[in-house]
Amino acid sequence: MSDTSRLFTPFSLSALQLPHRIVMAPMTRNRAGAGNVPTALIAEHYAQRASAALIVSEATQISPQGLGYPGTPGIHSAEQVEGWRGVTRAVHERGGRIFLQLWHVGRISHPSLQPDGALPVAPSAIAPSGNAMTLEGPKPFVTPRALEEREIGEIVSQYAKAAERAREAGFDGVEVHGANGYLIEQFLTDGSNQRSDRYGGSLENRARFLLEVTRAVSAAWSPERVGVRLSPRGTFNDIKDSDRAATFGYAVDALNALGLAYLHLVDPIATGVADDSVPRLAPELRRRFSGPLIINGGFTPERAAAAIEQGEADLVAFGVPFLANPDLPARFRLGATLNTPVRATFYGGDARGYTDYPTLEQASARLPAFESSSA
């Protein structure tokens, strides 16, 4: 068996003491209830995975305008705060730690999901290719409305208010979602940002929104309770940039000065799932960021342990493996077989493919997993 022991060494993440280095990555599951409120089923899902060093929640919209997919939770109403309070309580009762990922989708939405049927908003009126996921099924993306400069400050304030609500809901911190082609990355990259004001053009201007959001969220809580996620070679949601190394190097240099809890980089080790015209940027960004670094993108336990040993990262986040294996750290430690994920149940639905994946103990006892939620 390959040596994965480095994964199981403790780590101090600002104010949090983590028992090992295996993080649960944020994964949209589209199971929020009416009013985009987290339910008891969602609480059970996260509580089952509380053995993660840190859970980063599914992306959570900061406002009704930030909504881009049916069934995703929000953090902008009292009911949503109360729903999330049930989640954090369940995770903490199992000894876990959980950050809330703050999200605004920008142009990756559809009028049918927006308040009063309005157009989605973006830095510039540029439609992405592909389809929006609506309540009536996939529909082509529309051309978004370019935000007025005064509106940008209002959205920054919404991020800060969302961080305050996350604290009220009992989270251990928040992660600013600056990845995967959503609003923050739409501002950062020049393929989607063609503004001529102080939020467009130069690197400094295109990074301004990311930095304003991060500073506002940090002021609403504290920097050591705030992480930021970036996808420097990502192409999801039709995101493009003419010089990724320069763009993300500048952004990381600026973030490095803020004293954050961590930087979370999605930079896959496999080819064909990101912009392969440039090499992986995580190693260079690691050199430019002096704080804790989480990496994510198709790592095996062995490759993750090697990355930590070689100083490429401090922690490694796993997505789909955590989805199908609530006790993933134990399985990695033992070198045990993993459950097979059921892709048909990834998005939407009920407990099936969500809270009914068995732990090793349940599988060995041949008992159904979490009968109360699967009945």
N, C-alpha and C positions, 0 to 999 in steps of 0.2 A: 504494500500500500504506500502511495506517495505521502510525503510528510506535509500535513496541513496544520501542524501545531501552532504556527504563527497566527492563524485565524482565531485562536482561542486564548490569546493573551489580553488582559484588560487594557482599557484605554480611557483616558480622561478627555472628555469632550466638553471643554469649558466647565460649566457647573455640574455636568453629569458624569458619573462614573459608569462606564460601560463594561460589562463582564467579558465581552469578546469583540470581534471585529465584523460581524455579519449583520448587515443592515437590510431591512425590508424596504425595497424601493416602492415609490408611489405607483399605484395601478388603478386606473379607472375601472369600476365594475358596474356602474349604472344601476344601482339598487336602492337609491334614495327613495323615500316615501313622498306623499303629497306635500307640496310646498318645498320640495328639495330638502327635506328633513331627514337626517340620519335615523335609522330605526334600530330596534333591539337586535335584528338579524345582523346589521352592520357591526354593532358592538360585539356580538359573539364572534364574528369573523376576525376582528382585530385582537380580541382577547385570546383566541386560539393561537395567535402568532406572537404573543407577548414575550416569547423567549428570544426574539430578535434583540440584538444589541440596541437598536433603535428602530422604531417603525416610523416611516414617513407616510402620512396618510395619502389617500387618493386626492387628486387635484380638486380644489374646493373654491367655487366662484365667490368673489368678494362683493358682487352686486348682481342684481337681475340682468343687467347689461352684459355681464361677464359670462353668461350661460351660453354653452355651445353644443351641449349634448343632452338628450333626455335622461332623467334619472340620476343626475350628478348632484352631490350635496352642495349647499351653500353655507356661508358664515356671515349672513347679512340680516338675519331676523332673530328675534328672541326664541322662536320655536327651534330654529336650527342650532342655536347655542345650547339649548336644553337637550336636543338630540345628541349633539357632540359630547355633552357632559356625561351622558350615559356611556359613550364609547371610552372616554378617557378614564372614567371610574372603573370600567371593566378591565382595561389594560393595566391600570395601576394595581388593582387587586391581585393580578397575576404577576406583579413585580416588573412590569414592562415600562418602557419610556416611549413617548409618541410626540412627533411634531406634526403640525397641520401644514399642508402645502397650499399656499395662496395663489389664486388663478384668475386671470381674465383672458378669455380666448381671443379677443379682438375680432379680426375678420373671419375666424373659423366658426361661424355661426350662420343663422338664417333668420329672416324676418319672422318666421313662424315661432321662433324661440325667444324673440326679443319683446320687451315691453311695448304694447300698442302696435306691434308689427313693424317696428322701426328697422332701418337698415343696421347691420352690424357696423362697428366702428373700427378704425385702423389708423396708422400714421398717415397713409396715403390711400387714395381711391384706386387700389389695385386689387383685382379679384384673384384669389388663388385658383389653381386648377383643382379639379376633383369635386367631390360631393360633400355637402353637409349632412349630418345625421339628424333627422327630424322625427317627430312623432308619427309622421306618415311615411317614414322610410327615407332613403337617400334622395337628396335633391341637389342640383348644381349650386355651387357657391354663387352668391350675387356679388356685385361690385360694392364694397363697403363705402361708408361715408368717412372722409378724412376728418379727424378730430380737430376742433379749433383749439388754439393754444390754451385758452382759459379752461377748457374741459380737461386737459391733461392734468392740471393741478388738482382738479376735483377727483380724478381717478387715483392720484397719489394719496389723497386724503382717505379714499375708500380702502386702500391697502392698509393704511395705519389703523383705521377703525376696525378692519377685519382682524388685525393682529391683537388689538385690545379684546375683541370678542373671543379670540382663540384662548387668550389668557384666562378670561372669565370662564370658558368652557373646560378649563383644567389641563390644557396641553402643556407640554414641557418646553415648547418652542414652536417656531414656524419656519417654513422653507418658502422662499420667494421663487415661484416657478418662472424661470427665465429661459426655458428650453422648449423644444418640440414645436416651434413655429407659432407660438401664441403671442399675445400682445407685446410683451417685453422684448421678445426676440424679433418681432416685426419692426420695432423701433431700432433695434441694434444693427440689423443687417441691411445692406444697401439695395437688395433686391426687392424689398417691400417698403422701404423708407425713401421717398423722393421729396421730402419736405425741404423748404428753403428758409425756414425759420430756425430758432435756436435748438430745435429738436431734430434737425436733419442736416445732411451734408457731411461735415467733418466727423471723424471718429469721436471727438469730444462731444459733439452735439447728439450723435446717434446713441451714445452711451448714457446720455443725460437722464432719460426716463428710468432706466435700470437703476442708476445710482440714486436718483431722487426717491424712488420707491424703497430701495434698501435702507436708505438713511431714515426715511419716515417710519418704516416698520421697526427699525432699531430704536428710534426715539420713543415709539409707543410701548416698547417692552424693554429690551436692552440688547446690545450687539451680540453678547454671548448666548443669546437665545434665538438667534437668527441665522439660518443657512440660506444659500443661494444655489439653484440648480441651473446649469448651462449645458447646451449640447453643441459643442464647437464645430462638429462636422455633420450635424443633423440636416436632413433634407425633408423630414416629415412636414406635412402641411405646406408643401411647395415653397419652403424657405430657401433663399439663395443669398450668397454674398461673394463679392469679387475678390476678397482677400481675407480668408477666414483666420489665418495666423495673426494678421495685424489687428483685425477686429476683436478677436477674443483675447489676444495678448493685452490689448489696451484695457478691455473690460476687467480682466483679472488683476492687472496692475492696480486699477482704481479700487476694486473690491478689497484688495489686500490691505489697504490702509484703514479699513473700517473696523477691524477687530472682531470679525464674525465668528460664529460657532464653527462653521465649516463652509467649504465650497464642494459642491456635488457635480461631478462631470459625467455626462453620458458620452462615452467615446468608445464605440464597440471595437472589440479585438478581431471580429470576423469582417471579411470583405463583403461588399454587396448590400450593406445595410446602412451606409452613411456615404458621405462624399469621399470617394476613394481617390479623387484627384489630388488630395493632400494627405500626407501621412498623419497618423494619430497625433493629436495635439496635446493629449494629457501629460506626456512626459515633460514637455516644455512648460506647460501651465503649472505643473507641480513645482518647477524651479522658481516660478514667479509668484507663487502663493505660499506664504510662510505659515499659515494656519492649518488646521486639520483638513484633509482632503478625502472625500469619498469618490470612488470611481464605480462606474456601472457600464455593463455592455457585454453580456455573453460570457462571463467568466466561469470557469470551473473552480471547484474548491482548491485544486492544486495551483492553478494559474493565479487565483486570488491570493493564496498564501505567498506565492513567489513575488507578487507585486508589492505586498506589504514588506516582505523581507528585503527587497531591493530598494525600498523607499519610494516607490512609484505612488503609493497611497497609504493612508492610515487605516481606512475602512473600505469594504467592498459591499456594494448594494446588489441584491438579487431580486428579480421580479417574478417571472413565471415559476421558478422553483419554489418560491414562498407561497405563491398562489395555490399550488397543488400539494404542498407539504407544510402543514402548520407547525411541525416540529423540525424545521429544516436544520437549525444548528446541531441538534442531536444526531440527525442523520449524517451530516457532514462529519461530525466528530467520530462516528462509528464506521464511516465508509459504507453506510447502508444504502440499499436500493431506494430510489425515489419513486413516488407516485407519478403516474402519467397524467399530465394535464388534459382536461377535456375542453378543447377550444370552442366548441359549440356553446358552452355555458360561461364564457369569459365575460360577456357584456349583457346585463339585464337578466331577469329571471328571478328564481327563488333560491332556496337553500342548496339546490342541486348544483354541484360544481362550485360551491361557495363555502359552505360550512360543513360539508359531508365528506371531505377528504380525510382518511384515517391517519392517525399518528401511528408510529411503530408499535406502541403498546396496544392500540386498538386492533391493528392489523394482525398482530401475533395472537391476540385473544379471539380473533374472528368475530368481533363485536361490531355492530353498525355504529358509525361515528355520529355523535351528538344527536341522538334519537329525537330529542325534544324539538329540534329545528328542522328535522328532515321528514317528520311525519306528515 
